[in-house]
Amino acid sequence: MLYRERTLSTQHGSVNTPILFPVRNIGTRSQDNTPEYIGEIPDLPTAMVNARAIRERESQWERLKQGADFRDELGAPDDAIIFADSGGFQFQEGPGAVDTTPAETLRTQEEIDADIYGTVDVPLSEECGPDERKRRIERSTDYALEASDQHSGDSLLFASVHGYDPEVIQNTLKYLDRQGDFDGFALGSLVPIGGQYERVTNIILAARKATDKHLHVYGLGGFLYLPLLLYLGVDSFDSSAFIRSASHRRYLVPGFRGEILRNISELEYLPCGCPVCRDRPLDDVRSDRNLLVQHNLWALTIELRRFRYAAASDRDIESYLRLRYQGNDVTLRAFKTAKQQVRGLA
Ligand SMILES: [Zn+2]
């Protein structure tokens, strides 16, 4: 069994893992803003923010530099646990155009008073050929080591790691672990190949085999992947899927897939007991995007709680997953493959 429960201690408090870091967008387009949720869900005191985006928002960045408290700016409690990634995904817009340095990113993460720092990285995509991939992987590795040299203080440093070949992932992780001083590792570039479950689970397993340290997966903490990540022993993940789903009027139902609300409009109440849905008619939830976002986050939290329940009550997590994925051939196959891959490890 690779699923594992640990405690992650940070300067703003401890959190039980596995844990989701919901993406907390503070982009200029209000459409992307996340409604406040920190403090609403007791076992989800976490947020993922993008260091680059924060630095680019001039007025806020100026306030932070003059001593404003980032948690105040977010409307988050003082003990919110914040993971700041470098914002590497946006570098892809120009060909290899990285517009920051490890030192600058560290300074931003420090100004934010983040608990976990992700190192600067140059993500891969399906389009880059083998030489370009190799170059980007080496670049991300160098950036991570540079950050390790310059990092001090109580924040945790996670090296961002990329690769589409399990062997490359393993070698990179082991190399970083030997050469640098990291509190954990964060796997990136998996979103573009997210539909290829077998490939993704293989890469994650390779990383799990290479280190016992905290393992984060960037970007895949959506509704379909979350149980698979837990099954593979991933310690944390982040996602904005709960926001995107809500924008598409998609309502996540624990144990099922997302449902377009229009398809169930004849219902008076929704099949969920979370604080959003329990006493509100479906029409009210449907007409308020913020409520939908909050419910979707509850749905992800309930998925996490179910795993804890299965583990605490000694229930078989594999039979739960079989049930969980039954209604969807693709994900059922993905789970079965992952199960074989996990067995192959033993
Ligand atoms: Zn609900």
Residues whose N, C-alpha, C, O or C-beta is under 5 A from the ligand:
A	BS01	ZN	C272 C274 V276 C277 H295
